[in-house]
Amino acid sequence: MAIDEVFKAMADPTRRRILRMLSKGELTAGQMALEFDISGPSMSHHFNVLKHADMIRGRRDGQQIIYSLNTTVVQDAMTLFLDVFAKDETQEAPHEDSN
């Protein structure tokens, strides 16, 4: 998992929405595109960014592409986010001098 690619993928609200949609199960590109008011090439760009980050997978079924969440990478990314942003219990909280 290239963390820079994951952060790039997660930075866009459209891509976060795609991930939320796929968290409920597989969807075709067409099914997801119906939920957005953007062009087909723009949707393809978002899918490609997510695929490049290995957060989603696509498989061809006839003329349709069916996307699914790569749960392993998404779980690893979420663990990393929690580790980065969680308060380190061993560090003392900064405090002001009383002088």
Order of alpha helices (4+ residues) and beta strands (2+ residues): alpha-alpha-beta-alpha-alpha-beta-beta-alpha
